[in-house]
Amino acid sequence: MSTQAAASNTMIPTLAANEHHRRRRGRCCGRQEFGTSHSHCPCNECHQPCDDDHRRIYALRGGGGDAGVEETPTWWKVADGIMLLFPRTWYGILRFVFESPFVPIDAIAMLRSLACLVLPVVAIMVLNSCCLPGEAGVSLLPAFTSPWMLHSAYQTFPYMKQISQQIAKFQTGRFSALPGALTVIDERVGLGRLQRSRRLDVYFPPDSHNHDHQRQTGRFGPTSTNGVLLLPGALVPHSAYAEVAARLSDEGFAVAVVSFEPSRLAHLHLGADARSIRKIILKAEKILGHSNMRWALLGHSMGSLAATRIWAELGSFRELVLWGTGPFPSAATDLTGVKNRGSDILLIQGTKDTIVQFGISKGWQSTFEAMFPKDQTRWHWIENGTHDGFASYDEYEHQHQLQNRSIGLEERRQQHEMACNVTSAFLQGAHDQQNEYSKQN
């Protein structure tokens, strides 16, 4: 066995153990693909960085090894903690709890029980305040121990327990980005192809490198005016979309991944409203150095349901792409009546997506499909695709069922590649079609 072959074989288990995913662009000495760990760069054989990009990363890291990247910087956590004190944040969380298709809460019945519990107490307090001086007021103790109050408390307790359990999940059910995503973030920052902020991460396309601009500012400046705005799923950090965002940016798109911290919920009252999205677009365009860019809207899971509403409300988006969208008609927006610039819609689903299968089992799929215009909507199913396979997190992380993982390292990489290839082809075809239409007119 040659030295080169032996070196290649020794790299495979290391990459798998560190969950580093291969990229499609660039190679390292013809053996190692760009996007994997740089612990093997400089190469085992020649002991030198293999190309200009690797030399820059190697120099930034002071000679080798992983620099490591913090998923959430400390000051971001402080700012998110302050936002948790705002009443609007909790209002949005409570709205999400009541609107959740997974654990529906009968709001009318709960409010009726609360009214039966509170109104007698309020009536007694008002009566006491209106009593003439010297007259004895009515004691609250008999009211609290009355059969009426005890029955009302009994009816209210299950609702309060259900709400508290759902709110607790916002802390215990939050997912973490897999190491492969953090590695990509580290690499792209080192290459100057990623700029991070608390509200969004912007990935620059590769074929728009302006080396004069890079030498002056320390980062690359893109010339592409085609952008993709990505809305994450529920409780998933935006850093978990680093690998798919990097893949799409490698296809020539500027990709902006939105952060919905601290709630991590793409909800109308938690940052997924039209006004907030407009501000995010303006900020992304400022970072990219362009205005009036052509934007496509991409959403995953809960982010895709919010994307249907935002796409219908805002005229700044052209195409709509939905990944792993649960067929929940109550949470989606009917787009059949939306004449949204004649643009097309793409839905990519996985055949083993547990969220999608839940909606299908409830009989909601046909109603959900009817909410999209047939002549503008394309459906694509990924065989054996899973819900978390569209990003870099593990949906079994908090369920103590890691042995039941339905997707491995290689399968996740393949789903990333399939989803990004189909999305890129769809967007590129839409751009070409629009350009041809513009020439004819």
N, C-alpha and C positions, 0 to 999 in steps of 0.2 A: 504494500500500500504506500502511495506517495505521501510526502510530507503535507502537500496541500489537501489531499483527501482525508488524512488523519486529523488535520486541523478542523476541517469541515465537520467531521463526525463528533468531535469534542464540543463543538458549539451548540449542537442541537439540544441536548438535555439542559444546558445552561439557559438557553432562550426559553424553553418550555417551562422551566422551573420559575423563571422570573416573569412569565406571562407576557413576553414581548412579542408583539405582532409584526409580521413582515409588511413592508410597504411595497407598492407597485413600481415606484420610480427610483432609479439610481441603484448601483450595485457597489459593493465593497470588494475590490480585487476579484470580481467575477464570482464570489462565493457568498458573501453576506449582503443581504438586501438592506437598503437604507430604511431607517425607521426602527431598527432593532437596537439593542443595547450597544453602547460604544465601549464596553469593557473589553471588546475584542478589536478595538481600533485605537491605535495602529495595529495593523494585521499581525497575526501570530507568526506569519512567515517573513514578511519584509520589515516589520516593526516600524512602519511609517504610515501616517494618515493617507487614506486612499484617494481622496479628491479634495477640492477646495472647501466644500461644505464641511467635510469631516475634519479638515485642518482647523477651521474656525471653532468648531465645537471642542476639539481636543485642546486648543489654546485657551478657550474660555474656562475649561475645567482644570486648568493648571497642570496638564500633562496626562490626564486619563482618569478613568473611574467615573461613576455616576455622580453628577452634581446634586441630584435629588431636587424635588420641587414640592413645596407645601401646597396641599390641595386647597386650603383656604387660609390666606395670610391672616395674621393676628388682628390687624386693624380692621379687616373686613368683618371678622367675627364680632369685634366690639361694636361696629356700626350696625350689624344685623341684630345684636342684642338690644340696642337702643330702639330699633324699629319694632321689636316685639312689645315694647311698652305702649305703642300707639294703639288707640282704640280701633282704628280702621283695620289694622292687621288682624285683630281678634274678631272683628265683624266679618272679615273675609273668610277666616278659618271656620267660623260658625256657619256661614252661608254654605261653604263647601261641605261641611258635615251634614247639613240638612238636605243638600242636593245630591249627595253621593248615591250612585246606583247600586253600590255593593251592600251598604247597610242603611237602607231607607228608614228615616225617622218620621213618624206621623206628627207633623208640626201642629196641626189643628188640635189633635187629641192631647198633646203635651201642653199647649197653651190653655186648653180647657181645664186640665188638672191643676196647672199653676194658678189659674184664676180662682178655682174653688179653694185653693190653699191660702191665697193671699187676701182675697177680698174680705172675708170675715174679720181678719186682723185689722185691715184698713178701716172697716166700718166701726169697729170698737174704738180705735184710736181717734177717729173723727168724732164719735159720740162723746168720748172723754174730753176732748178739747172744747166741745160745745156745752159741757155741763155748767150749770150755774155755780158760782163760788160757794163753797161750803157743802155742795152736794157730793156724795160719794160717786166716784167713777166706776166703770165696769172693769172687773179684773180680766186680764188676758189668759190667766191660767186655765179657767174652765173652757175657754175657746180652744186652746191648744190640745186639751185632753178630750175634747168632744168626739163622738163617733164620726161626725162630718169631717173634721180636720184629720183624724187618723186615717180615714178612708182616702181622702185627697192626697195625703202624704204617701200612702201606699201606692196609689196610681202614678204619682209623679216620680218616685224613686227610680223605676226602671229606665225612664227617659234620661234622667240626670246621670245615671250610671253609664248608659250607652254613649252619651255625649262626652263624658270624661274619658272613657276608653278610647274614643276616636281621637280626641285631642292629644292624649298621651302618645298615640302612634306617630304624631308629628315629630316627636323626639326619638322614640325607640325604633321607629320604622324607617328612618332616613338611611339611604344607601350611601355607599362609599365608592369612589372611582377605583377601578382596578389599576394595578401598577403599570400596565401597558399604556393606559391613557396618560398617566403622570409622566411617563418617559417621553411620550410624544410632545407633551407640553414643554418639557425641559429642552428637547431638541429644537422645537420650533422657535422658542424664545432665543436660544443660542444662535439660530440662523437668521434672526431678525424677521421671521415670517409669522410671528404671533405677538400681538399686543394685548395684555390683560388689563382688565379693570373690574371693579366690583359689580358692575351691572352687565358686562358682556366681555367676551373674548373674541377678538377679530383675527382671523387667519388669512394671510396674504397668499395670492396665487404665485406659482413659481416662475412662470414665463414673463412676469412683469417686473423682474428685478431691474432696478435702476442703480447701477453700481456707483455713479457719481453721487446720487442722493444718499446711498448707503454710507459712503465714506464721510459725508458731511454730517449725517444725523445718527449714524450707528445702526440704522435699520433700513430695510428695503421699502420702497414706495411703489405701489402697484399702479398700473395704467388700465387694468380691466375695470369696466363699469358694470359688470354683471355680478350681482350679489345674492346671497342666500341667507335669510334670517331664520335661525333654528330655535324653536321653542321646546325646552326639555319636558320630560314626563314628570309625574307626581313624585316628590321626595327624592328625585335623582339630581345630583349636583351637575352643574353645566360642564364641569371638568370631565365628566364621564363621556362626553361626546367629542373628546379631543381627537380620537382616531378617525371617526367618520368625518369630522369637520376637516381634518388634514387631508383625507382622501379626496373630498370634494374640492378643496382648494387646489390640490394637485391637478385637477381637471380644468383649472383656469377660472374658478369662481372665488370671489371674496366671500368668506363665510363668517357671519357674526352669530355667536351662540349666546343667547340671553340667559341671565341669572335671575331667578325668582326668589333669592334668599330674602328674608330668613325662613319663609314658609315653604319654599320649593313647590309651590302650587301655581299653575298657570290659570289663575282665576281672575274674573272680571275686577274684583275688589282687592287683588293682591299683585297688581302690576301688569296684568294681561289685558288692559283696557286700551282703547284706540289712542288716547292721549299719551299714555306711557310708551306705547310702541312707536309713535311718531318721534318722541324724544330719543328713543334708542336708535332709530334709523338715522336721525340727524347726527348723533354722536358717532355712529359707525362711519358715516360718510365723512365726518371731520377727520377721523383717524385715517381713513383711506385716502383722503385728499381729493375727494370728488363730491359733486352735488348732483342731485337728480339722477341717481343711479337706477338701473333696472333691477328691481328686487323680486325674488321669488320667496314664498313663505313655506317653510318646512316645519312640521310639528311631529312629535313622537308622543304616543299615549295621550295623557291629559293635555299635553301641549298641542296635539293634533286637533282635539276637540275645540280648544280655544282658538286654534288657527282658522277653523271654519267660520267662526264669528268675526274675527279680525279681518279675514280676507273679504268677507261680505261688506264690512263697514268701511274699510280703507281702500282708496283707489290707487294707492302707491305700489301695490303688489300686482305682479302679473300672474305667474303660475302658482298653483297650490299643490304641495306634496305632503301626503300624510303617511306616516309610518306607524304600524302597530296600533291602529285606531280601534278601540273597543266600540262595537255597534250599539251605542247608547243614544237612542233618539232624543231623550230628554236633555242630554248634555250637548248635543251637536246643533248646528244651525242649518236650517233648510236652505239649500243653495239652488234649488230648481228655478226660483224666480229671480235669481241674481244675474243680471247681464254684465258680468264683471269683465269688460274689455275683451270678450270673446276668448279668454284664456282657457287653457285646459287644466284638468285636475287629475292627479295621479295618487292612487292609494296602493301601498305596498304592505301586504299582510304575511304573517308566517303561519304555516299549517299547524304548528305546535304552540301557538301563542295562547297562553292560558286566559288572558284578558279577552281576546277575541272569542275564544271558545265559550267563555262564560256568557257573553252576550248572545251568541248563537243558541246556547242551551235555553235561554230565556225566550227565544222566539223573536228577537228584536232585529235580526239581520235583514229581513225583507223590508221592514219599515225604514231601517237605516239606509239601505241602498236606494230607496225611493227618494231620499233627500238630496241626491246628486243628479245633475242633468246628464242623461244618458249619452247624448252626443258629444259631451265635453269631458267625460270621466273615463279614465282607464284604470283597470284593476290588474295588479300583478301579485301572485302568490309565490312565496319562497318555500320550497319543499323543506320540511323539518325546521323552518325558521321559528324562533322563539321571541318572546316579548322583549327580554333584556338583550337579545342578540343584535338589536339595532343600536346599542350603545355599549359601554364598557363598565358594567356593574353586574352584580349577581342578585337576581330576584329572590333567591333562597337564603340570602345573607342573614336574615333575622328569624328564620323559621326552623333552625336547627335541623335542616334537611339537606345539607350540602352533598350527601351521598346521592340525592335525587336530582342533581344538576342534569338538565337535559341538553346542555351545550358545553362543549369543551373549547380549548384554546383554538384549535384548527377550525372547528365548526363556526366559532364566533368570527374568526377572520374571514371565512368564506361568506358568512352572512353580511358582514360589513362590505365586502367587495361587491356582492350581488346588489345590495341595496343602493350603494353609491354608483355603481355602473348603470343601473336602470334609471336612477334619478338624474345622473349626468346626461345620459342619452336623451331622456325626456326633455330636460331643460335646454339642451343644445338644439334639439329638433324644434322646440318652440321658438328659440331665438332665430334660427334659420328661417322658419316659416314667417315670423314677424318681419325679418329683414326683406324677404322676398315680397311680402305684401307692401312694405314701404316703397320698394323700388317700382312696383306696378302703379302706385298712386303718387 
